[in-house]
Amino acid sequence: MVGKATAERFHDALPGIKGKTLVRGAETLLTKFLLAEGSVLPLHDHPYEQTGYLISGRLRLTVGGESFEAGPGDSWCIARGVAHRADVLEDSVALELFSPPREDYAKWLDSEDLA
């Protein structure tokens, strides 16, 4: 499967957080997030390994009780079942890969984005 760059159609995930699934494979799903300054991804955990890369902006990530500030070019990997949260310190853009694919985010994949 190949994802093609098209007009961006993002979906509301939480207040101030929008997502768009870019491509899905048998074992992974890649999503782009737009995060507004001041928004919060509350503490949660899930059965997916989550690997992220911050394209722009600044986040405070708390993973397994440890916090760190992420800036452009920083990345992270969160193991399945580990509690985590994010505080958006300035408008940000992030890419995140989930394995196995998240079915709730798979619905954000627009068929016209695929070749």
C-alpha positions in Angstrom: 0.0 0.0 0.0 1.2 3.5 -0.9 -0.1 6.7 0.7 -0.2 9.7 -1.6 0.0 13.3 -0.3 -3.5 14.8 -0.8 -5.6 17.6 0.6 -5.4 17.0 4.3 -8.6 15.8 6.0 -8.1 15.6 9.7 -10.5 14.1 12.2 -11.1 15.3 15.8 -9.5 13.0 18.3 -9.8 15.1 21.4 -10.3 18.9 22.0 -7.3 20.5 20.3 -6.0 17.2 18.8 -6.7 16.2 15.2 -5.5 13.1 13.5 -5.2 11.6 10.0 -4.2 8.1 9.2 -1.6 8.1 6.4 -1.2 4.4 5.6 -2.0 1.1 7.1 -0.2 -2.2 6.8 -0.8 -5.7 8.2 1.2 -5.0 11.3 1.4 -1.2 11.6 -0.6 2.1 11.1 0.9 5.5 10.6 -1.0 8.6 11.8 -0.2 12.3 11.6 -1.4 14.5 14.5 -2.0 18.2 14.7 -1.9 19.3 18.4 -2.9 22.8 19.5 -1.0 24.6 22.3 -2.6 23.9 25.7 -4.4 20.7 24.7 -3.9 17.6 26.8 -3.8 13.9 25.9 -4.9 12.5 29.3 -3.2 9.6 31.0 -4.1 6.3 29.4 -2.7 3.0 28.2 -3.5 0.7 25.3 -2.5 -2.7 23.8 -0.5 -1.0 21.0 3.2 -0.3 20.8 3.4 3.4 19.9 6.4 5.0 18.2 6.4 8.8 17.6 8.4 11.5 16.0 7.9 15.2 16.6 8.0 17.2 13.4 7.4 20.6 14.9 6.4 22.2 18.2 7.0 21.2 21.8 5.4 18.5 24.0 5.8 17.3 27.6 5.5 13.5 27.5 5.0 11.5 30.6 5.6 7.8 30.0 5.5 5.3 32.8 5.7 8.1 35.4 8.8 9.8 33.8 8.4 13.1 32.1 10.5 14.7 29.3 10.1 17.6 26.9 10.2 16.8 23.3 11.2 19.2 20.5 11.4 19.0 16.8 13.3 15.8 15.7 12.8 14.0 19.0 11.2 10.6 19.1 9.8 8.1 21.5 8.6 4.5 21.8 5.9 3.5 24.3 5.5 -0.2 25.1 2.1 -1.8 25.1 0.2 -1.3 28.4 2.4 1.5 29.7 0.5 4.6 31.0 1.3 7.8 29.2 0.1 11.4 28.6 1.0 14.4 26.6 0.8 18.1 27.4 1.1 20.3 24.3 3.4 23.2 25.1 3.1 24.9 21.7 1.3 24.1 18.4 2.8 20.8 17.3 2.8 18.2 14.4 3.7 14.6 15.2 3.8 11.3 13.4 3.0 8.1 15.3 3.2 4.5 14.3 1.0 1.9 16.1 1.5 -1.8 16.1 -0.8 -3.7 15.8 -2.9 -1.3 13.8 -5.5 0.7 15.7 -8.9 -0.1 14.3 -10.3 3.2 15.8 -7.7 5.1 13.7 -8.0 2.9 10.6 -11.4 4.7 9.9 -9.4 7.9 9.4 -7.8 6.5 6.3 -9.3 8.1 3.2 -9.3 5.8 0.2 -8.5 8.7 -2.2 -5.1 9.1 -0.3 -4.0 5.6 -1.5 -2.4 4.5 -4.8 
